[in-house]
Amino acid sequence: MRVAIVLPARHASVRLPGKPLLRETGKTLIQHVYEQAARAECGGRVVVATDDERIRAAVVAFGGEAVMTRADHASGTDRVAEVAASLDVDVVVNLQGDEPQFPPDALDVLVELLTAHPDADAATLMTPIRHLETYTNPNCVKVVTDARGRALYFSRSPVPMVRDGLPDFAAVPPLFHLHLGVYAYRRESLLRLAATPPHPLEVAEKLEQLRILAGGGSIYVASIPDAHRGVDTPADYAAFVESVRRSRSPG
């Protein structure tokens, strides 16, 4: 399948303004993400989708590809869909432009899911929940799947809810899963998603993937061992810079 990995990147982050252009490591954050995505074996064309000329210029300066999009998109998915409309590909991977440590082989897993399941509109990832604070935190999105690995529901609430007692996070196989917000879409499914009005479930949970499920579509989900935290805050960026410095230190 022909694959494009699209990285939506905005300059106007609320918690960390201008974060795609932060460069305490010697490279901009968006360059780190771009190079990580380019390591995926699916052979995807990597494209940065941005509404900011400064980001576009920075990407071009390191030899990457960037496409300017409208500034009024409600979500990164809409920004990715605008770029996808002009691409001659079968699959579009949406990797946020603030994920410099996202494992490239996990992107390959997403594409493999779509290859293995012709009925899939999209594919995404999850990882086992190991702590009660993650399970109860509404900022941590949970996902429940069926026996085939299809998503049944995504929620900010603790799902599945344990009626009696406490959840067993050591159970094998794991019952509780954290959703990781990276997707692979069939191009036609992505364009259809962007053209469909939000569903009331999506509006209530503030989770746009529910638009696909509510419309009768299917999302397949694969589990990976660990979550790889993106860069949302100054503390996140400081931790990333430190990890880069450690990796460069001899010995």
SULKA-V736646 format. One record per residue. RES is the residue in one small letter. PHI is phi in degrees with one decimal (NA if undefined). PSI is psi in radians with two decimals (NA if undefined). OMEGA is omega in degrees with one decimal (NA if undefined). Layout:
res,phi,psi,omega
RES,PHI,PSI,OMEGA
RES,PHI,PSI,OMEGA
//
This chain:
res,phi,psi,omega
m,NA,2.53,176.8
r,-82.7,2.22,-170.4
v,-123.5,2.44,168.9
a,-124.0,2.32,174.5
i,-104.0,1.98,-175.0
v,-108.2,2.28,-177.5
l,-110.9,1.74,175.9
p,-70.7,2.32,-176.1
a,-142.5,2.15,177.9
r,-116.0,2.64,177.1
h,-85.5,-0.49,-169.9
a,-91.1,0.93,174.1
s,-69.2,2.39,-177.6
v,-70.3,-0.82,-174.3
r,-85.1,-0.38,-179.1
l,-148.2,1.34,-176.7
p,-57.7,2.42,177.1
g,71.9,0.34,-171.9
k,-63.3,-0.52,178.1
p,-61.0,-0.39,-175.9
l,-102.0,0.04,175.3
l,-61.6,2.41,-172.9
r,-145.5,0.74,178.3
e,-67.8,-0.29,178.6
t,-88.0,-0.11,-173.0
g,98.9,-0.20,174.6
k,-129.1,2.62,174.4
t,-67.7,2.72,178.1
l,-59.0,-0.72,-178.6
i,-65.3,-0.53,176.3
q,-67.8,-0.70,176.8
h,-58.4,-0.80,-179.1
v,-64.7,-0.77,-179.3
y,-58.6,-0.84,-177.6
e,-67.5,-0.61,176.8
q,-65.0,-0.78,179.5
a,-63.2,-0.65,-178.2
a,-66.8,-0.27,179.3
r,-81.2,-0.18,179.4
a,-62.7,2.43,-176.8
e,-78.5,-0.17,179.5
c,-66.7,-0.13,174.2
g,71.0,0.45,-175.7
g,-71.9,2.52,170.0
r,-71.8,2.27,-177.5
v,-101.8,2.24,-177.0
v,-135.6,2.29,172.9
v,-90.3,2.25,177.4
a,-106.5,2.02,-175.2
t,-143.5,2.74,174.5
d,-109.3,0.23,-174.9
d,-120.7,2.15,-177.2
e,-62.8,-0.55,179.1
r,-63.9,-0.69,178.4
i,-69.7,-0.76,178.5
r,-58.1,-0.78,-178.7
a,-64.5,-0.68,179.3
a,-64.8,-0.69,179.0
v,-66.1,-0.80,178.7
v,-60.9,-0.64,-177.8
a,-63.7,-0.58,177.9
f,-94.0,0.14,175.4
g,91.9,0.22,179.6
g,-90.4,3.08,179.2
e,-109.2,2.31,179.2
a,-135.2,2.55,178.8
v,-125.5,2.27,176.4
m,-78.9,2.37,179.6
t,-122.5,3.02,175.8
r,-62.8,2.72,-178.3
a,-92.2,-0.13,-171.5
d,-101.6,0.31,-179.3
h,-68.6,2.45,-179.5
a,-76.8,-0.38,-177.0
s,-151.4,2.90,175.1
g,-64.0,-0.55,178.5
t,-62.5,-0.73,178.0
d,-63.8,-0.65,178.7
r,-65.5,-0.74,177.7
v,-64.4,-0.69,-179.9
a,-64.4,-0.64,177.7
e,-60.8,-0.73,178.3
v,-69.4,-0.73,-178.0
a,-59.8,-0.55,-178.5
a,-61.2,-0.41,-178.1
s,-103.2,0.07,-177.0
l,-102.4,2.43,177.2
d,-95.5,1.33,-177.5
v,-136.7,2.94,176.4
d,-97.0,-0.62,-173.4
v,-128.8,2.42,176.4
v,-121.5,2.10,176.1
v,-96.0,2.25,178.5
n,-104.4,1.80,176.3
l,-114.9,2.12,-177.6
q,-60.0,2.53,-176.4
g,-75.5,0.20,177.7
d,-121.6,0.54,-178.3
e,-117.1,1.19,-173.9
p,-71.4,-0.23,-178.2
q,-116.0,0.28,-179.2
f,-70.1,2.27,-173.9
p,-69.1,2.21,-179.6
p,-58.7,-0.59,-178.5
d,-67.9,-0.40,175.5
a,-70.0,-0.54,174.6
l,-66.3,-0.65,176.7
d,-63.1,-0.66,178.7
v,-60.2,-0.71,179.2
l,-59.6,-0.82,-179.5
v,-65.6,-0.67,178.4
e,-63.6,-0.61,176.9
l,-61.1,-0.78,179.5
l,-67.1,-0.60,177.7
t,-66.8,-0.72,-176.3
a,-76.2,-0.38,-175.0
h,-127.2,1.58,-178.3
p,-59.8,-0.37,180.0
d,-82.8,-0.10,-175.6
a,-76.5,2.29,171.4
d,-83.2,-0.57,-176.9
a,-152.8,2.88,175.7
a,-136.0,2.60,179.2
t,-149.7,-3.06,-173.0
l,-128.9,2.75,175.0
m,-143.4,2.90,175.8
t,-142.8,2.58,-178.3
p,-59.6,2.47,173.9
i,-85.5,2.27,-176.2
r,-116.8,-0.07,-175.6
h,-137.7,2.51,-178.4
l,-62.1,-0.64,-177.9
e,-64.6,-0.54,174.8
t,-70.2,-0.76,-178.4
y,-60.7,-0.65,-175.7
t,-95.1,-0.16,-176.5
n,-78.5,2.09,-179.6
p,-67.9,-0.27,175.5
n,-79.5,-0.20,177.2
c,-101.9,1.96,-175.0
v,-82.7,2.29,178.8
k,-102.2,2.67,178.6
v,-133.8,2.48,175.6
v,-119.1,2.33,-177.0
t,-121.6,2.84,174.8
d,-90.8,-3.03,-175.1
a,-66.4,-0.37,179.7
r,-91.4,-0.10,-178.5
g,93.2,0.21,176.6
r,-85.7,2.44,178.9
a,-68.0,2.26,172.8
l,-91.9,-0.68,-179.2
y,-166.0,2.62,171.2
f,-117.1,2.45,-179.1
s,-153.6,2.67,170.8
r,-83.7,-0.25,177.7
s,-79.9,2.83,176.7
p,-71.2,1.81,177.7
v,-130.0,2.50,-9.9
p,-65.7,2.53,180.0
m,-80.3,2.28,175.4
v,-88.1,1.98,-175.0
r,-71.9,-0.69,-176.5
d,-117.9,2.18,176.9
g,82.3,-2.78,-177.7
l,-109.8,2.64,177.6
p,-65.6,2.53,179.2
d,-98.8,1.76,-177.6
f,-81.1,-0.06,177.7
a,-99.6,0.05,-176.9
a,-62.5,2.56,177.0
v,-125.3,2.11,-2.9
p,-72.8,2.79,-178.9
p,-62.0,2.50,178.3
l,-102.6,-0.41,-173.7
f,-112.5,2.25,-173.9
h,-133.8,2.41,173.9
l,-90.5,2.28,177.4
h,-80.8,2.38,175.8
l,-105.0,2.19,-168.6
g,-81.0,1.00,172.9
v,-126.2,2.47,-173.0
y,-136.1,2.63,162.6
a,-118.1,2.27,-179.6
y,-118.4,2.53,160.5
r,-66.9,2.40,-173.2
r,-53.6,-0.80,-178.0
e,-63.5,-0.65,179.3
s,-66.3,-0.68,178.4
l,-65.1,-0.76,179.9
l,-65.6,-0.64,177.4
r,-67.2,-0.70,177.7
l,-59.7,-0.81,-177.7
a,-65.3,-0.44,-178.5
a,-91.8,-0.07,-177.0
t,-97.2,2.34,178.3
p,-63.6,2.66,177.2
p,-58.2,2.51,177.4
h,-90.0,2.66,179.1
p,-55.6,-0.59,176.5
l,-63.9,-0.72,177.6
e,-62.6,-0.75,-179.3
v,-64.0,-0.71,-178.4
a,-67.4,-0.80,-175.5
e,-88.6,-0.27,-172.8
k,59.4,0.83,179.3
l,-134.3,1.85,-172.3
e,-71.6,-0.33,177.5
q,-64.7,-0.36,177.3
l,-67.5,-0.35,176.2
r,-62.6,-0.64,179.0
i,-68.4,-0.86,-178.0
l,-64.7,-0.74,-178.5
a,-65.1,-0.46,178.3
g,-87.6,0.10,178.0
g,91.1,0.10,179.1
g,-81.4,3.03,-177.8
s,-126.1,2.44,176.1
i,-124.4,2.11,176.2
y,-93.1,2.53,-173.2
v,-128.1,2.28,174.4
a,-110.8,2.59,179.5
s,-98.8,2.36,172.4
i,-120.4,2.77,-170.1
p,-64.6,-0.63,-171.5
d,-137.3,2.67,171.2
a,-86.5,2.46,178.5
h,-113.9,1.85,-171.9
r,-66.7,2.34,174.6
g,-80.3,-3.09,-178.9
v,-102.7,1.83,-179.5
d,-113.1,-0.45,-172.9
t,-131.9,2.90,174.2
p,-56.5,-0.63,178.7
a,-65.3,-0.70,177.2
d,-60.7,-0.76,-178.5
y,-67.3,-0.69,178.4
a,-61.6,-0.69,179.0
a,-66.6,-0.67,178.0
f,-65.0,-0.78,179.1
v,-58.8,-0.75,179.8
e,-63.7,-0.69,179.5
s,-66.0,-0.63,177.2
v,-66.8,-0.75,179.8
r,-63.5,-0.69,178.0
r,-64.3,-0.68,-178.7
s,-68.1,-0.42,-179.4
r,-90.4,-0.20,-176.8
s,-75.7,2.38,178.4
p,-65.0,2.47,177.8
g,80.8,NA,NA
//
